[in-house]
């Protein structure tokens, strides 16, 4: 327990905490069951010591009262005066101990109901922690697997001029907000690359002109979730959308890899986006290692379900998200 937490607990039992400190203590208790147990043990120990001191004082009062009634000399004149004047009502250690324990039980019960027994609140807190972890500008690479595509994109690409390759088997590199590179592959292994440096968007086909746009979202159509209003190239905003539009369910069990699983199911009142998103993440760091987007709307085509799996967190270099890193210098570049 940190010194500040110890001070807060002692301030609580001494009734010297400010309103802000009460909130700080409550948040510390809700962080873990261990904190709640430490709080409970400290308060109960404090109450027990106070009860024993009051019990000893009451015993002294009883003896003094007996001496007064028997005509003997009281060993504590001040205490005798309090006894004879009827000032003994405040010596009730047993009642005090029971009252304190009952109040403590109610307080801890409320805390545990909020932080443990309420999976909705726990899941919301966890998602908020994941969102904060996603704010770090780390380079991450996800392998994309399309599940249940409604169109055979490879056959389409071989028969229709200008068709784009499927997102299945693609690599999605992400950094900060709107910084991404999506590499898709044709059947012969050639690459079709789209991306954004956060300010401009660009498209690099296997041959022909490289196109650049001042609209950072211009070429994001193939990005998982883009056509369904939740593109996972801006992880922070996408997760915030899940937080607002989905009911959250946090699994108490960990995977063999030590990850936690969270399921976000779209609310009946929400529109757009996948019907369900499952996240597998590291408990300590908040890093998302796997995302499954299920039952994507099909009005604009694309896969029914998409799986993204983290494969690398290697630094890709300062210029990787610029189009110049993905084509020869002799390619023609046009600005839209």
C-alpha positions in Angstrom: 0.0 0.0 0.0 1.4 3.4 -0.9 1.9 6.1 1.8 -0.9 8.2 0.2 -3.4 5.4 0.4 -2.4 4.8 4.1 -2.9 8.5 4.8 -6.3 8.5 3.1 -7.5 5.5 5.2 -6.3 7.0 8.4 -8.0 10.3 7.4 -11.2 8.4 6.8 -11.2 6.8 10.2 -10.3 10.2 11.8 -13.0 11.9 9.7 -10.6 14.5 8.4 -10.9 13.8 4.6 -12.0 16.4 2.2 -14.6 15.7 -0.5 -11.9 15.3 -3.1 -10.0 12.9 -0.8 -13.1 10.8 -0.3 -13.4 10.4 -4.0 -9.7 9.5 -4.3 -10.0 6.9 -1.6 -13.1 5.4 -3.2 -11.3 5.1 -6.6 -8.3 3.5 -4.9 -10.5 0.9 -3.2 -12.3 0.1 -6.5 -9.0 -0.6 -8.2 -8.8 -4.1 -6.9 -10.3 -6.5 -4.3 -6.9 -6.4 -2.5 -7.3 -2.7 -1.9 -10.8 -3.2 -0.5 -9.5 -5.9 1.8 -6.7 -3.6 3.1 -9.2 -0.8 3.7 -11.6 -3.2 5.5 -8.8 -4.6 7.7 -7.4 -1.2 8.7 -10.8 0.2 9.6 -11.9 -2.9 11.5 -8.6 -2.9 13.4 -9.0 0.8 14.3 -12.6 0.1 15.4 -11.5 -2.8 17.5 -8.8 -0.8 19.3 -11.2 2.0 20.0 -13.8 -0.4 21.3 -11.3 -2.0 23.7 -10.3 1.4 25.0 -13.9 2.4 25.5 -14.6 -1.0 27.2 -11.7 -0.4 29.7 -13.1 3.1 30.3 -16.6 1.7 30.9 -15.2 -0.9 33.3 -13.7 2.0 35.3 -17.0 3.8 35.2 -18.8 0.7 36.5 -16.3 0.3 39.4 -16.6 4.0 40.3 -20.4 3.8 40.2 -20.3 0.8 42.6 -18.0 2.6 45.0 -20.4 5.6 44.9 -23.4 3.4 45.6 -21.5 1.6 48.4 -20.4 4.9 50.0 -16.7 4.2 49.2 -14.2 6.8 47.9 -13.9 6.8 44.1 -10.4 6.5 42.8 -11.2 8.9 40.0 -13.2 12.0 41.3 -13.6 13.4 37.8 -15.1 10.1 36.6 -17.2 9.8 39.7 -18.8 13.2 38.9 -19.6 12.1 35.4 -21.1 8.9 36.7 -23.3 10.6 39.3 -24.4 13.2 36.8 -25.5 10.5 34.4 -22.9 11.1 31.7 -22.3 7.5 30.8 -24.4 7.1 27.8 -21.5 7.6 25.4 -19.7 4.5 26.6 -21.2 1.9 24.4 -18.3 0.0 22.7 -20.3 -3.0 21.7 -23.0 -1.0 20.0 -20.4 1.3 18.4 -18.4 -1.7 17.1 -21.5 -3.3 15.6 -22.6 0.0 14.0 -19.2 0.6 12.5 -18.9 -3.0 11.2 -22.4 -2.7 9.7 -21.6 0.6 7.9 -18.3 -0.8 6.7 -20.1 -3.9 5.3 -22.6 -1.7 3.5 -19.8 0.5 2.1 -17.7 -2.4 0.9 -20.8 -4.1 -0.4 -21.6 -1.1 -2.6 -17.9 -0.9 -3.8 -17.8 -4.6 -4.7 -21.2 -4.3 -6.4 -19.9 -1.5 -8.5 -16.4 -2.9 -9.3 -16.8 -6.7 -9.2 -20.4 -7.7 -9.4 -21.2 -5.2 -12.2 -19.6 -6.6 -15.3 -20.9 -3.7 -17.4 -19.0 -1.2 -15.3 -15.9 -3.4 -15.1 -15.9 -3.8 -18.9 -16.3 -0.1 -19.5 -13.4 0.7 -17.2 -11.3 -1.9 -19.0 -12.2 -0.5 -22.4 -11.3 3.0 -21.2 -7.9 1.6 -20.2 -7.4 0.0 -23.6 -8.3 3.3 -25.3 -5.6 5.1 -23.2 -3.1 2.5 -24.2 -3.9 2.9 -27.8 -3.0 6.6 -27.7 0.7 5.7 -27.7 2.1 6.2 -31.2 3.5 2.7 -31.6 3.8 1.1 -35.0 1.7 -2.1 -35.1 1.1 -4.5 -37.9 -2.1 -6.6 -38.2 -2.6 -9.6 -40.5 -6.1 -9.4 -42.0 -8.3 -12.5 -42.6 -11.6 -12.2 -44.4 -14.2 -14.7 -43.3 -17.3 -15.3 -45.4 -16.8 -12.9 -48.3 -20.0 -12.4 -50.4 -18.0 -12.1 -53.6 -15.0 -14.0 -55.0 -12.7 -11.0 -55.2 -9.8 -12.8 -56.8 -12.0 -14.0 -59.7 -13.4 -10.5 -60.0 -10.0 -9.0 -60.1 -8.9 -11.3 -62.9 -11.9 -10.4 -65.1 -12.7 -6.8 -64.4 -10.2 -4.0 -65.3 -9.4 -1.8 -62.4 -10.7 -4.2 -59.7 -8.9 -4.2 -56.4 -7.6 -7.3 -54.6 -9.4 -8.7 -51.6 -8.6 -7.6 -48.1 -8.1 -11.3 -47.2 -4.4 -11.9 -46.5 -3.6 -8.2 -46.3 -1.3 -6.4 -43.9 -2.6 -3.4 -42.0 0.1 -1.1 -40.5 -1.1 1.6 -38.1 0.6 4.3 -36.0 -1.2 7.5 -34.8 -4.6 8.8 -35.8 -5.3 8.2 -39.5 -1.7 7.0 -40.1 -1.9 3.6 -41.9 -0.6 1.5 -44.7 -2.8 -1.3 -46.1 -1.0 -3.8 -48.3 -3.3 -6.1 -50.4 -2.1 -8.8 -52.7 -3.3 -10.1 -56.1 -3.2 -13.8 -56.8 0.2 -13.4 -58.5 1.7 -11.7 -55.4 1.8 -8.2 -56.7 0.8 -5.5 -54.2 -1.8 -2.8 -54.2 -1.0 -0.3 -51.4 -3.1 2.4 -50.0 -2.3 4.6 -47.0 -2.2 8.0 -45.3 0.4 9.9 -43.4 -2.3 11.5 -41.3 -2.7 14.5 -43.5 -2.8 13.2 -47.1 -4.0 9.9 -48.5 -2.5 8.1 -51.3 -2.9 5.0 -53.6 -0.1 3.0 -55.2 -1.3 0.4 -57.7 1.1 -2.2 -59.1 1.4 -0.1 -62.3 0.4 3.3 -63.5 0.0 6.6 -61.7 0.3 7.2 -58.0 -2.7 9.2 -56.7 -2.5 11.6 -53.8 -5.3 13.4 -52.1 -5.6 16.1 -49.4 -8.5 14.1 -47.9 -6.9 11.8 -45.4 -9.9 9.3 -45.7 -9.9 9.3 -49.6 -8.6 5.7 -50.2 -9.7 4.0 -47.0 -12.6 2.0 -48.6 -10.9 -1.4 -48.2 -9.8 -0.8 -44.6 -11.6 -3.2 -42.2 -14.6 -1.4 -40.8 -14.3 1.7 -43.0 -17.5 0.9 -45.0 -19.3 0.2 -41.8 -18.3 3.5 -40.1 -15.7 2.0 -37.7 -12.3 2.0 -39.5 -9.6 0.4 -37.4 -6.9 2.8 -38.6 -7.7 5.3 -35.8 -7.8 2.8 -33.0 -8.7 5.4 -30.3 -11.8 6.8 -32.0 -12.9 3.4 -33.2 -12.8 2.0 -29.7 -14.6 5.1 -28.4 -17.4 4.3 -31.0 -17.6 0.8 -29.6 -17.9 2.3 -26.1 -20.8 4.5 -27.1 -22.7 2.2 -29.4 -22.2 -1.3 -27.9 -23.0 -3.3 -24.8 -19.8 -4.6 -23.3 -19.2 -8.0 -21.8 -15.9 -8.8 -20.1 -14.9 -12.5 -19.8 -13.4 -13.3 -16.4 -11.2 -16.1 -17.8 -7.9 -15.6 -19.6 -6.8 -17.3 -22.8 -3.7 -19.6 -22.8 -1.7 -16.6 -23.9 -2.8 -14.7 -20.8 -5.1 -12.4 -22.7 -8.5 -11.2 -21.5 -11.5 -11.2 -23.9 -14.1 -8.5 -24.3 -17.2 -8.7 -26.5 -18.9 -5.5 -27.7 -22.4 -6.1 -29.1 -24.1 -3.3 -31.0 -27.0 -1.8 -29.2 -30.5 -2.0 -30.8 -30.6 1.8 -31.1 -27.2 2.0 -32.8 -26.7 1.9 -36.6 -23.7 1.0 -38.7 -20.7 -0.9 -37.8 -20.3 -4.6 -37.1 -22.9 -6.4 -35.1 -20.3 -7.7 -32.7 -16.6 -7.0 -32.0 -14.5 -9.3 -29.9 -11.2 -8.0 -28.5 -8.4 -10.1 -27.0 -5.9 -7.9 -25.2 -3.1 -8.0 -22.7 -4.2 -7.3 -19.1 -1.1 -5.4 -18.1 -0.4 -3.2 -21.2 -3.8 -3.0 -22.7 -2.4 -3.9 -26.1 -5.0 -5.5 -28.4 -3.6 -8.7 -30.0 -6.7 -9.9 -31.8 -9.9 -8.3 -33.1 -12.8 -10.1 -34.7 -15.4 -8.0 -36.5 -18.6 -10.1 -37.0 -21.7 -9.6 -39.1 -20.6 -6.5 -41.0 -23.3 -4.8 -43.0 -23.3 -6.0 -46.6 -24.9 -3.0 -48.5 -21.5 -2.1 -49.9 -20.1 -5.6 -50.3 -16.9 -6.8 -48.6 -16.4 -9.7 -46.2 -19.0 -10.7 -43.7 -16.5 -11.1 -40.9 -12.9 -9.8 -40.5 -10.2 -11.0 -38.2 -7.2 -8.8 -37.4 -4.2 -10.3 -35.6 -1.2 -8.4 -34.3 2.0 -9.7 -35.8 4.6 -7.0 -35.2 5.3 -3.9 -33.1 8.5 -3.0 -34.9 9.3 0.7 -35.6 8.7 1.2 -39.3 10.7 4.4 -39.6 9.7 8.1 -39.9 8.8 8.0 -43.6 6.9 4.6 -43.8 3.5 6.2 -43.9 4.4 8.5 -46.8 3.7 7.3 -50.4 7.3 7.9 -51.5 8.3 4.9 -49.4 6.2 2.5 -51.5 7.1 3.3 -55.2 10.0 4.1 -57.4 11.0 7.7 -57.8 10.2 7.6 -61.6 6.5 6.9 -61.0 4.1 9.6 -62.1 2.3 11.2 -59.1 -1.0 13.1 -59.6 -2.7 15.1 -57.0 -6.5 15.1 -56.8 
